[in-house]
Amino acid sequence: MARLLPQSGALNMAFDAYKLAVPGVRALKPYVPGKPIEELEREYGVTHAIKLASNESPLGASPKALAAAQAALTEMARYPDGGGFALKRTLAAKLGVSESQITLGNGSSDILEFTVRAFVTAQDEVIFSQHAFALYPIVTQMIGARGVEVPARQWGHDLAGMRTAITPRTRLVFIANPNNPTGTWLRRAALNDFLASVPAHVIVVVDEAYFEYVEEHDYPDTIEWLERYPNLVCARTFSKIYGLAGLRVGYGVSSLGVAELLNRVRPPFNVNHIAQAAAVAALADATHLKNAQSVNAEGMGQLVKGFEKLGLPHIPSVGNFVCVEVGEAGQVYEQLLRAGVIVRPLDNYGMPKHLRITVGLPEENRRFLVALKTALGR
Ligand SMILES: *Cc1c(COP(=O)(O)O)cnc(C)c1O
């Protein structure tokens, strides 16, 4: 029988994984997630820490979703439904689209990656905005394509600038509406004009992770435009307002042709059984959704009032998070950690003076504002 002998092969050579990696991966800067509560408590010796750092829902999941997840645990030994039948059927009915227009993702991050895998080669360009969601450059570089970052306008997407950046090599444009981390948003007319102006060789992904939080009447529901724009992909998630971030489930909605291709690159069992069951149940709990919306609106008001009292400028946000300008943000972040409050520093977003705060429960917001005041020496 053939055996690997210790003195043969790779063991004797100077093995360098980095050298073997494809160029795009070598240049990658990994995504920096919010600090987990357990890590802070372990490292800083604090207790009762709170996390306002990852735009998670302070209300958690709907009790109905929790019950559905618990019931689904008994099926753990079986593979999930790879076609996501029940979840797709529920989503399709709710959104007024056909089931075959839906692509399920292990979080909507999956959808962002699938669009790149399905439509972009290493010779192509992908456009996104400065200060936009950190995953866009990552999924672009991963396959060795060129990322084109268009300077932001007042912290938001400059659609005219992004239109100008489109070349014959452009295959994909990422638009976050609203954008994370800045909370800025695009109005119906502006986004529609942009989509109408995009040439047919370009896919446009509109990332609507915070869709359910937005209350502005002029905020577009891009799913209504899918018939008009067959090159449009709308990405949404259960991680944010539905409170299922830990289960990882999101979806893309697009024209049939695009969905068919996205489903080809989708790993067959990318959304697990428990996540599918919880997501179906979450969609049925309108009361929980309304609660989450009003807790957020109230908490946003509380935070903004607190910033104004402290004389700190903030970027007006329609999401469940807000960026506040604190000067030496790195130092303030550290002070907050010592007080047991985790927020998000934004140097990797090119915003070294800002911190991003996720709207929490009233008591969490209050604790954060007190800690912030202390950190600033006021
Ligand atoms: C959180 C977030 C997502 C996706 O999160 P998933 O947990 O992968 O669904 C996508 N886009 C933006 C802008 C986000 O903030």
The ligand as an SDF file (V2000), in Angstrom:
LIG
                    3D

 15 15  0  0  0  0  0  0  0  0999 V2000
  -25.2330   43.0780    7.6920 C   0  0  0  0  0  0  0  0  0  0  0  0
  -25.1550   43.4160    6.2690 C   0  0  0  0  0  0  0  0  0  0  0  0
  -25.2830   42.4620    5.2560 C   0  0  0  0  0  0  0  0  0  0  0  0
  -25.4550   41.0150    5.3860 C   0  0  0  0  0  0  0  0  0  0  0  0
  -25.3890   40.3590    6.4800 O   0  0  0  0  0  0  0  0  0  0  0  0
  -25.7440   38.7990    6.4800 P   0  0  0  0  0  0  0  0  0  0  0  0
  -25.7000   38.5040    7.9160 O   0  0  0  0  0  0  0  0  0  0  0  0
  -24.7190   38.1080    5.6760 O   0  0  0  0  0  0  0  0  0  0  0  0
  -27.0930   38.6780    5.8700 O   0  0  0  0  0  0  0  0  0  0  0  0
  -25.2370   42.8640    3.9480 C   0  0  0  0  0  0  0  0  0  0  0  0
  -25.0760   44.1320    3.6310 N   0  0  0  0  0  0  0  0  0  0  0  0
  -24.9670   45.0920    4.5490 C   0  0  0  0  0  0  0  0  0  0  0  0
  -24.8240   46.4850    4.1000 C   0  0  0  0  0  0  0  0  0  0  0  0
  -24.9840   44.7590    5.8990 C   0  0  0  0  0  0  0  0  0  0  0  0
  -24.8250   45.7240    6.7980 O   0  0  0  0  0  0  0  0  0  0  0  0
  1  2  1  0
  2  3  1  0
  2 14  2  0
  3  4  1  0
  3 10  2  0
  4  5  1  0
  5  6  1  0
  6  7  2  0
  6  8  1  0
  6  9  1  0
 10 11  1  0
 11 12  2  0
 12 13  1  0
 12 14  1  0
 14 15  1  0
M  END
$$$$
